[in-house]
Amino acid sequence: MPVRLPTFPEQKRKEGAPGFVRFVAVCTTILSTSLTAWTVVDAKRSPATGRLASVDAVIEQAIHDGNIPGAVLVVGHNGQVIYRKAYGNRALEPRREPMTLETIFDLASLTKVVATTTAVMKLVEQGKIRLNDPVAKYLPEFGQNGKEDITVRQLLTHYSGLVPDLDLKPIWEGKETAYQMAFGEAPEAPPGSRFSYSDVNFIVLGALVERVSGETLDKYCERRIFAPLKMMHTRFTPPAALRPKIAPTQYDENEHMLRGVVHDPTARRMGGVAGHAGLFSTADDLAKFSQALLNGGGGVLSALSVEKMTRPEQPPSAPVLRGFGWDIDSPFSSNRGDLLPVGSYGHTGFTGTSMWIDPTTQTYIILLSNAVHPRGKENAIALRSKVATAVAAALPLTASEKEALRWESITGYNEAQSAARRMSVRNGSVKTGIDVLEEHGFDVLRVAGRKKRIGVLTNQTGVDADGRRTIDALAQAPGVSLDAIFSPEHGVTGTLDTLNVNNSTDAATGIPVYSVYGGKDAARRPSADVMKQLDAVVFDIQDAGVRFYTYETTLGYFLEAAASAGVEVVVLDRPDPITGSFVQGPVSDAGRENFTNYGTVPVRQGMTMGELAKMYNAERNINAKLTVVAMEGWQRGDWFDSTGLAWVNPSPNLRSVTEAGLYPGVGLIEGTNVSVGRGTDTPFELLGAPWMKGRELASYLNARGIAGVRFVPVTFTPTASNYAGQKCEGVNLVLTERNALDGPELGIELAAALRKLYPADFKLERMTELLVNQAAYDGLVAGKDPRRIAQDWQEELEKFELVRKKYLIY
């Protein structure tokens, strides 16, 4: 491998080209700092090579400023290494040593993701560890001092509530001592309540790997990860023979320069093998590891495991996104730079190491330095960000990759990442299904030679961009005959709040209106006689995105009736008003279907009506002839107020996006003996009863640290529903961060609080009809912590997500 100083053509020197300026800067660095800023080059010539040379100046400036003595950079794109360079020196004392591409670095916290997380996920694949199990199931000693409910998931996502590090003030040595100290720690915050980056999490995970596998962490990783990927220079506790190739770090407490001995003091006391730090490697080995992840696991992990550990897995609390081990979007993810999208992932190490991997552009960036060298400033944070930005700007992307990158940067993480969404062109407001249908001349409703006889199931939310009712648009559409209107709960106008909606006639068109919200189940299904007179039924209703909202069951009933009658169903799609990004809450138990629970889905399923129709039709083997007229411009992360569409109350008591955001939680307990604000100006923003004490309840709930919501004591007198005309005390729910709120878990928190504070008054048993999950109900009865109840439903939730994924349109 040649080692050379940068050289520049004579013409460029005369013209004062940027390359020559960099050359002068490098020379100045050599003279002013007595550094030999050598650059080792091994970059294949490609269209990217010239553009990526702009990164050189960024790294050379960091060397000139004394932030780092040197660095190694490896960039991969589309399965190839497209840039590979070494800069500056790996050591400045006792003598200068030029940096080489083979330099071995102390990876520090990159150990967490390269070694420990991967090891845990392998054991998960083998069924030896379950992510939602309490850690104490595998390490009984851990289940002390309030940690009995902390799960493996919470350790991996840094939501355990544990302290950042072990206490180093007392003199202690040895791995087993460290484990016992970690097992004895008490949480400093309620588990699951907030993100707190902690080395202790991964010290415990290292112990977990050892206990479950029966091997030491270093031996397990060597045999199961490093050897299969041919990472020949990656290991814990490197032998003395390798030390000349290792970049030194800081002096230890005995004034010995650390070279081949882990820099992290806790890992050092543990003998150099720990779940949080201790791994040594080269940039080339990390490139192999990164490419293996982009390739779907490289034979070490399955593609499903890679996807799972690199997508957001934290509970929705603070505005951070963490996978299992991996960072996605948090205060620690500055190494993503300004251009790579949220949805990519990476990690950093305190010694000056960094990895970032982007599946969207099939790119990885490995930047290794020893910023904690005795003559370094211990600061590579700004450098990482600048390098990532420069690399992203120089990538040789195709047009589709550029479009994908642009949309990912705008919208953030999107679990579907569908090509249709990436390539869609968004012009102003979202176009709903009726708007798209109108633009295409109602083509999907036409048949040759005659008018197609159609019915429409709709209400006040069925309007186009001009505010015209879908009823009127269809009545005037060419090639169709609108012969029937069906009205769901609350009627066609959406104003009726009764248990029985009668048949009627539409005043504007004279078309008969058939109610599908009668007092009994049979009266909630369309008449077979009416259905047989039609060729198709058009469905256009704005949903609330919540399982117990009856429009979803009505959709299922129409699919069944249409299949029986041989009638087509055409769903004009509309947004999920509370985004399609979140899947939350307990999955309903099979065999307990009712009008507020059509199928085994979670409380918040993150799907549009069109997507639900596809899922119901296939998973329940209904097999109706189904057409979904998809929206244009809607993205899964959109809340309704991001669509440009006018809000129309989908039901009388759901009057704003804020109330829709609270509905999955507050609505979950409205079947009990409480007021949820019906009969006030702000339904679902209030919770109260004559037997509650507002200040007491607010204080208790705020102390729980429920993400995304705060509670203010309040009194109110509802004019309708429960406690009409009676003064109620309770709380006003203030939605502070809607993307952080787990609505169904909020519902469990509310129920648990009321049962604890008012056991003689609160009627928990009335919650079963909407909860429809016996395990969650039993947990409430047993007084189990709500966060643990929520953890218990995660496994079923993950199974649902796999099913759901097959039917996503956007």
Secondary structure by P-SEA (a helix, b strand, c coil): cccccccccaaaaaaccaaaaaaaaaaaaaaaccccbbbbbbccccccccccccaaaaaaaaaaacccccbbbbbbcccccccccccccccccccccccccccccccccccccccaaaaaaaaaaacccccccccccccccccccccccccaaaaaacccccccccccccccccaaaaaaaaaaccccccccccccccaaaaaaaaaaaaaaacccaaaaaaacccccccccccccccccccccccccccccccccccccccccaaaaaaccccccccccccaaaaaaaaaaaaacccccccaaaaaaaacccccccccccccccccccccccccccccccccccccccccccbbbbbccccbbbbbbbccccccccccaaaaaaaaaaaaaaaccccaaaaaaaaaaaaccccccccccccccccccccccaaaaaaaacccccccccbbbbbcccccccccccccccaaaaaaacccccccbbbbccccccccccccbbbbbbccccccbbbbccccccccccccaaaaaaccbbbbbbbbccccccaaaaaaaaaaaaaaaacbbbbbbccccccccccccccccccccccccccccccccccccaaaaaaaaacccccccccccccccccccccccccccccccccccccccaaaaaaaaaaaaaccccccccccccccccccccccccaaaaaaaaaaaccccbbbbbbbbbbcccccccbbbbbbbbbbccccccaaaaaaaaaaaaaaaaccccccccccccccccaaaaaaaaacccaaaaaaaaaaaaaaaaaaaaacccc
